[in-house]
Amino acid sequence: MDPINLIFSGDFAPLVPTEKISGDHFADLLQILKCSDLHITNLECPLTYSENKIEKSGPGIKSDPASVSLLVQSNVKLACLANNHIFDYGEKGIIDTLEVLKKSNIESAGIVNRTNGQEKWVIKEINGKRIGFLNYCENEFSVREKGLLGAAGYDPVKAYYDIQVLRLKVDWLIVNYHGGNEYYPLPRPELKKDFHYLADLGADLVVGHHTHVFSGYEVYNGKPLIYSLGNFFFPYEGEPKSWNEGVLLNCLIDDSIQFELIPFYQCKDGFEVTLMEGDRKESVINKVKDLSSIIADDSKLEEAWRIYVQNFGEGLSGKILYPTKIDKLLLKLPFIKKYVSDKSKRRSLINILRCTSLEQLLIDGLKLKQ
C-alpha cells in the first residue's frame, strides 16, 4: 500500500471582497497542497448571504458564498465546521455553508443534528485505508441545545462514545479540536490532559486550532498531538504580527504517522499565503521547539499558565464582577441603567461559563485575589 499524505491547516476565514478574489492566493503553496491526498482545514465562518447575525459576545463574521473558490483553489477537500463562528448567522448560515461546500465537492465535519441525518464525523478511504475524522469545539455560541443544528461541542463523555463507535469503522482516527485561549501559544494544563485523553480513547492524531497563533506539539505514546496551527487564511485588521504567521501540518501515514510543520505567512501584505524562507523560517521552527519543550514539562507548562493568568485573568474577571458601588449608584438613574446592566455583559458571562478555556482563566484569575 502507498503511504497516505495529509495536509492540515488552521483557521480559514475567506474574508475577501469578491472583486479581489484571484487565482493566485496560494500559488506559493500549491505544490505542497496539490500533491497531498487530502487537505483538511477549519472553516472559521459561514458562507452565506444571510443578514441575520446572532447576538453573542465577540465579533460575528461571514463570507460571500463565492469565496468557496478560495477553498477549492487551496485544494481543501474536508472542512471542519465545529468552531466558535460557524453559527454567527444562525441556522441559515450553517445550512447555506453546507450547501455551498457540497456543490464544490468539499465534505464537512463537526456539525450535529443535520436534517439529512449525517453524523458529525467523516470517513475517507485513501489508498486502501479508512480514515475517520472527528471535529469538536469548546462550548461557545455555536454549540446549541440538544437536538438543534449546530457545532459539535466537546464533551468528554460524548467523545468517549463517539470514538468507541468510530474506532471500529476505521484504520486511523483523527480528531480536530477547536479550542484554547486566543493569542496564548500554549495549551492550558487541562487542555493538555484533554488531548491525552482523546489519544487514550483511540485517536491516532489530535490537531488543534482556534488560538490564532501557532503552538508546539508532543508525541504521546507514539501519537502526535499538535496543539495549534495558527491561522491559514484570515485577513483581519488590527491584529498583532503573530496573527499573520502559521504552520501547515504535513503528515505521512504508513505503519505510523510521521509529520513536519511548514511555516508560512498569511495575508501579511494582501490576500496571499507564502512560504517562509531563511532566518524567519528557522526562527519559527526554533520557536515551535521551545514551545514543545514547555509542553513536555508539566511544571513549566503550569508556570507559563500562571504567568498568563497574572497578565490576563484579572481583566476577564473584571468583565463580569459587577455591579460595583458606582454601578449600584448608576443603576438608580434610569437613563444610565442600560449602560451598566446590559445584555452584552450577560452574554459575555454565559460565554465564559460555557467555554472551558475562558472558565479556567476566570477561576485562576480570581484565585490570585484570594
Secondary structure, DSSP 4 states (H G I P E B T S, - for coil): ---EEEEEEEEE-----GGG--S-TTGGGHHHHHTSSEEEEEE-S-B-----PPP-SS----B-GGGHHHHHHTTEEEEE--SSSTTTTHHHHHHHHHHHHHHTT-EEESEES-TT---S-EEEEETTEEEEEEEEE-SSTTS-STTSSEE-B--HHHHHHHHHHHHTT-SEEEEEEE-S-TT--S--HHHHHHHHHHHHHT-SEEEEE-SSSB--EEEETTEEEE--BBEEE---TT--GGGGEEEEEEEEESSSEEEEEEEEEESSSSS-EEE--HHHHHHHHHHHHHHHHHHH-HHHHHHHHHHHHHHHHHHHHHHHS---HHHHHHTTSHHHHHHHS-HHHHHHHHHHHH-HHHHHHHHHHHHTT-
